[in-house]
Amino acid sequence: MTSQIEYQGDLRTKAVHIKSGETFITDAPTDNSGKGEAFSPTDLLATSLANCMLTIMAIVANKKNIKIEGAKAQCIKVMANDPRRVSEIQLKIFMPGENIPAEERNVLENAALNCPVAKSIHPDINQVVEFIYQ
């Protein structure tokens, strides 16, 4: 078992990661009857894409002795109606450019774009990813 989730009432859930005991809550978003006091489930979908891309890039970077500490991502989730769903995830990934040789950037970017979450998201969800080297 990976996790256990309990509905807490008032459109809130609490998730527990079985192996570590770490927890987080979700709330329904304000545009869907919720308070928006925490990540919504669809926020987590979009955020998971950014988390996975950074993690996979770090795995590849570690193998190549490239330091990417300080890399950051900004995430925008776009919702559609009929049916209500995530229609687009926009990511800006900010990379510490001084540590990354130009010839390695494509390798890292391809790793990110082919991360497990990116490949698990339905193809109808548009993934717009911009890599910015600083």
C-alpha positions in Angstrom: 0.0 0.0 0.0 1.3 3.4 -0.9 -1.0 5.7 1.0 -4.2 5.9 2.9 -6.7 8.7 2.5 -9.5 9.7 4.9 -12.3 12.2 4.2 -12.3 14.7 7.1 -15.5 16.5 6.2 -16.0 20.0 4.9 -14.5 19.0 1.5 -11.2 18.1 3.0 -9.1 14.9 2.9 -6.0 13.8 4.8 -3.5 11.5 3.1 -0.9 9.5 4.9 2.2 8.1 3.2 2.5 4.5 4.6 6.2 4.1 4.5 7.2 7.5 6.0 4.1 8.5 8.0 4.2 11.9 6.3 0.8 13.6 5.8 -0.9 16.3 3.8 -4.4 17.6 3.4 -6.4 18.6 0.4 -9.3 21.0 0.1 -11.8 21.6 -2.7 -10.9 24.8 -4.6 -12.8 28.0 -4.1 -14.2 27.7 -7.7 -15.7 24.3 -6.8 -17.5 24.9 -3.5 -14.4 24.7 -1.3 -12.4 26.9 1.0 -9.1 26.6 -1.0 -7.1 26.4 2.2 -4.8 23.7 0.9 -3.8 22.0 -2.4 -6.8 20.6 -4.3 -6.5 17.2 -5.9 -6.1 18.8 -9.3 -3.4 21.2 -7.9 -1.5 18.1 -6.8 -1.7 16.6 -10.3 -0.1 19.7 -11.8 2.4 20.1 -9.0 3.3 16.4 -9.3 4.4 17.0 -12.8 6.8 19.7 -11.7 8.1 17.6 -8.8 8.7 14.6 -11.1 10.5 16.6 -13.7 12.9 18.2 -11.2 13.5 14.8 -9.6 14.2 13.0 -12.9 16.5 15.9 -13.9 18.3 15.6 -10.6 18.8 11.8 -11.1 20.3 12.4 -14.6 22.4 15.4 -13.3 23.8 13.3 -10.4 25.0 10.6 -12.8 26.8 13.3 -14.9 28.2 15.1 -11.8 26.1 18.2 -12.6 24.8 20.2 -9.6 21.2 21.5 -10.0 20.6 22.5 -6.4 18.4 25.6 -6.4 16.5 24.6 -9.6 12.9 25.8 -9.2 9.6 25.3 -11.0 6.5 27.5 -11.2 3.2 25.8 -12.1 -0.1 27.0 -13.5 -3.0 24.7 -13.7 -5.8 25.5 -16.3 -9.2 24.1 -15.8 -11.9 23.4 -18.4 -15.6 22.7 -18.0 -18.0 20.1 -19.5 -16.6 18.0 -18.1 -14.7 19.8 -15.3 -11.1 18.7 -15.7 -7.5 19.9 -16.0 -7.0 21.0 -19.6 -3.4 22.4 -19.4 -0.4 22.4 -17.1 2.1 25.3 -17.7 5.5 24.9 -16.1 8.5 27.2 -16.0 11.6 25.4 -14.8 14.4 27.7 -13.7 17.8 26.1 -13.9 21.1 27.3 -12.4 22.7 27.8 -15.9 26.2 28.4 -14.7 26.4 24.8 -13.5 25.0 23.1 -16.6 27.1 22.8 -19.7 25.2 23.8 -22.9 25.7 20.3 -24.4 24.0 18.7 -21.3 20.9 20.9 -21.3 19.0 18.8 -24.0 19.7 15.6 -22.0 18.2 17.1 -18.9 15.2 18.6 -20.7 14.4 15.3 -22.5 14.6 13.5 -19.2 12.1 16.0 -17.7 9.7 15.8 -20.6 9.7 12.0 -20.4 9.4 11.7 -16.6 6.9 9.1 -15.3 4.2 11.7 -14.4 4.5 13.4 -17.8 4.0 10.0 -19.5 1.1 9.1 -17.1 -1.0 12.3 -17.8 -3.7 11.9 -20.4 -2.6 13.2 -23.8 -5.7 15.6 -23.8 -4.0 17.6 -21.1 -1.6 20.0 -22.8 1.8 20.2 -21.1 3.6 23.5 -21.8 7.1 23.5 -20.3 9.6 26.3 -20.6 13.2 25.8 -19.4 14.9 29.0 -18.2 18.7 29.0 -17.5 19.8 31.7 -15.1 
